[in-house]
Amino acid sequence: MFRSKWISQRADMVPWSGVRKMFNYAQKYSDVINLSLGEPDFDTPQHIIKAAIEAMKKGYTHYTPNAGLIEFREAVAEKLRKENGIDVDPETEVIATVGAMGALSLAMLTVVNPGDEVLIPNPGFASYEAQVILAEGKPVSYSLNEDEGFDINAEEIAGLITNKTRAILVNTPSNPTGSVLSEKSLKKIAEIAVENDLLVISDEAYEAITYDNFRHVSIASLPDMKDRTISIFSFSKTYAMTGWRIGFAAANEEIIRQMTKLQEHLAAHPSSISQMAAIAALRGPKDHIKKMVKEYSERRELIMEELAEIPEIKCFRPQGAFYVFPNIKAFKMSSEDFAMHILEKARVIIVPGTAFGNNGEGYVRISYAASKEEISRAMTRMKQALKT
Ligand SMILES: Cc1ncc(COP(=O)(O)O)c(C=O)c1O
């Protein structure tokens, strides 16, 4: 005798993930190739796994401080100073979180009042909208347009600001578009934030994965930005550690203090074992990152070449992350119908662009976090399916 009134309006308001939806549809088919997932197909490097085992043996199996072990925060502070140009006090300006996702939700709950507006990219990672809604804020989307290289349009963003706007969320490298924001673009956002006294929530989960001459820049490293930015990072993509659920955020001391208070009641802290593994990741050899980026880069070439053989498809060349976001408008089908057609006829799972916001209509997201063989097989099947 389940009654639907038992489900809260808050839970009900949060939309279902479009990525999951495709994945669930696909369950009834066999022999499917999955190019829908946002996770590295590499294994976590062995030295990180060893560090986790050692940590367990040494007794790191207990609660840790709510902001994470101080050793973890020190390793993070060192990394942020060296790699990102962000100078933080490990005691007060860093928090260990349950992935970047945990950091995002704590950030929203900490800075968004009911009714506050948060500017989010559209197309953008679907959890942004859900997280703003959970914090009882109002997601307001700013567009990333293919004809502008999926870069931000500062004029549009400035025009969306009202007296309710609390924060601008930026995501670079971007999921799903694969664009990387240049320092020039980030400076424009910084200017808008300073002028309007706004916060910036900066999701840098894909920071390590950039191609050609594109380099990741952290907006918090720009002048006047450190105190108004919540910088969010993850071990999931850089170290192929999605299942370990470990990430972190850096921000002004008071924001971190409040995020830590909330984390105490929500998750307490990320796993002690994952924190110890993450220290080994930060302090250990980094050669796997170069290898992984090289491999992604080759797969990007492969998938771009394959897509170029389909005359109706136009595709922005990704600058970072591991997704292509091809324009399928010439097929005159909705993104969802297109993705369903590909699933039914080619047995390949891809994600309709609308899973990332209404500006994703006319696009699909294809992940190249899959082997070259799988990508080739999937593309051969897709090309065949598109002939019908
Ligand atoms: C843009 C973006 N941010 C955050 C996350 C969440 O990462 P994590 O595994 O660290 O929670 C993802 C995962 O796919 C992502 O694509």
Ligand as a Chemical Component Dictionary entry (heavy atoms), coordinates in Angstrom:
data_LIG
# 
_chem_comp.id                   LIG 
_chem_comp.type                 NON-POLYMER 
_chem_comp.pdbx_formal_charge   0 
_chem_comp.three_letter_code    LIG 
# 
loop_
_chem_comp_atom.comp_id 
_chem_comp_atom.atom_id 
_chem_comp_atom.alt_atom_id 
_chem_comp_atom.type_symbol 
_chem_comp_atom.charge 
_chem_comp_atom.model_Cartn_x 
_chem_comp_atom.model_Cartn_y 
_chem_comp_atom.model_Cartn_z 
_chem_comp_atom.pdbx_ordinal 
LIG C1 C1 C 0 31.741 17.743 -14.858 1  
LIG C2 C2 C 0 31.723 16.731 -13.769 2  
LIG N1 N1 N 0 31.800 17.153 -12.507 3  
LIG C3 C3 C 0 31.779 16.283 -11.483 4  
LIG C4 C4 C 0 31.662 14.933 -11.691 5  
LIG C5 C5 C 0 31.622 14.020 -10.511 6  
LIG O1 O1 O 0 32.839 13.421 -10.280 7  
LIG P1 P1 P 0 33.145 12.578 -8.972  8  
LIG O2 O2 O 0 33.263 11.160 -9.399  9  
LIG O3 O3 O 0 34.413 13.126 -8.450  10 
LIG O4 O4 O 0 32.026 12.790 -8.002  11 
LIG C6 C6 C 0 31.580 14.434 -12.993 12 
LIG C7 C7 C 0 31.428 13.005 -13.240 13 
LIG O5 O5 O 0 31.194 12.530 -14.316 14 
LIG C8 C8 C 0 31.606 15.367 -14.056 15 
LIG O6 O6 O 0 31.507 14.960 -15.330 16 
# 
loop_
_chem_comp_bond.comp_id 
_chem_comp_bond.atom_id_1 
_chem_comp_bond.atom_id_2 
_chem_comp_bond.value_order 
_chem_comp_bond.pdbx_ordinal 
LIG C1 C2 SING 1  
LIG C2 N1 SING 2  
LIG C2 C8 DOUB 3  
LIG N1 C3 DOUB 4  
LIG C3 C4 SING 5  
LIG C4 C5 SING 6  
LIG C4 C6 DOUB 7  
LIG C5 O1 SING 8  
LIG O1 P1 SING 9  
LIG P1 O2 DOUB 10 
LIG P1 O3 SING 11 
LIG P1 O4 SING 12 
LIG C6 C7 SING 13 
LIG C6 C8 SING 14 
LIG C7 O5 DOUB 15 
LIG C8 O6 SING 16 
# 
